[in-house]
Amino acid sequence: MKFSLFVHMERYDEQVGHRQLFDELTELTLMAEAGGFSTVWIGEHHAMEYTISPSPMPLLAYLAARTSTIRLGAGTIIAPFWHPIRVAGECALLDVISNGRMEVGLARGAYQYEFDRMMNGMPATDGGKYLREMVPVVKALWQGDVAHEGEIWKFPTATSSPRPLQQPTPPMWIAARDPDSHNFAVANGCNVMVTPLMKGDEEVVDLKNKFETALANNPDVPRPQLMVLRHTHVHAVDDPEGWKIGAEAISRFYRTFDAWFGNKQAPVNGLLAPSPEEKFKERPEFELENIRKNTMIGTPEEIIARIRHYQELGVDEFSFWADNSLPYAEKKKSLELFIEHVVPAFR
């Protein structure tokens, strides 16, 4: 079982400075590397303060200079917001800068809020066709000259400049949920990243089954990797009520997610208040006990047992999702407990 860190700069209060958040993200990454994590993942979001990353590339390039072993994952680039030549070139440059440690995840995008601003209001649900066209083109550009005449992009002969160090291509990942996206990822030789969000481990089983079906549909393709991304909060055994801190914070995170995803309110300076708790009174997944059960919250021994179950299912990588609205001190304490007690159980 490999472990990775999925992290953004999170800001809910204008009193917190962006430089402070950047330094905190850096410290968490250095901790993860020292703790034996394989990869740090940073995604892409626009004009949203609760997940700050207008491009993962400059953050990852900086971290490449501060680290030596941890791999650097763009997780994920939103395909409709990019051009294939730019994706190929920027990812290859990061691979050169990091001496072959780059990994790239691609996704179709989800927030209509972002598509309203980045794509002139195009429906976010149309993002899939951009993803499906982009993946093979980027792979071809990494190999040398290629001209492309697609539905979305058209360009004469071009190549990736520079070329990536990792050959034939750096690892590519697809954020997958439905069967078609699993099948597309496997058929195109891409690893698969999944997240159950607020759902329980039955959702992990369902996503794993979709992955297995995609493998069966593509018997001639070597088996790619499967990663599960989970909000994670570890608390000490001698703090039996410590789980509530994590559950309350994750509730706030998803109520904020709901406000952004609903796209009904105009944010002020990139900030949007969480949807009110009353809205979710009839939603059992928002009950604190269910958040505790469904996300990765618990003592080290409880976390170990859950991840062992994932390992038995065939999951190759567990990603510690650090975005959860907690203060930095709590995030750091949780990651320290995970490194000290959970990681050694899988070595």
Salt bridges, closest charged atoms under 4 A:
GLU10 OE1 - LYS331 NZ 2.41
ASP23 OD1 - ARG19 NH2 3.05
GLU27 OE2 - LYS332 NZ 2.91
GLU44 OE2 - HIS46 NE2 2.67
GLU49 OE1 - ARG11 NH1 2.44
GLU49 OE1 - HIS18 NE2 2.95
GLU90 OE2 - ARG86 NE 2.80
GLU103 OE2 - ARG71 NE 2.46
GLU114 OE2 - HIS45 ND1 3.60
GLU133 OE2 - HIS148 NE2 2.81
GLU151 OE2 - LYS129 NZ 3.78
ASP201 OD1 - ARG230 NH2 3.18
ASP201 OD2 - ARG306 NE 2.69
GLU203 OE2 - ARG177 NH1 2.92
ASP206 OD2 - LYS210 NZ 3.28
GLU241 OE1 - LYS244 NZ 2.80
ASP258 OD2 - LYS279 NZ 2.71
GLU285 OE2 - ARG283 NE 2.59
GLU289 OE1 - ARG292 NH1 3.77
ASP316 OD2 - ARG223 NH1 2.87
GLU317 OE1 - LYS2 NZ 3.90
ASP323 OD2 - HIS8 ND1 2.70
GLU330 OE2 - LYS333 NZ 3.63
GLU340 OE2 - HIS341 NE2 3.74
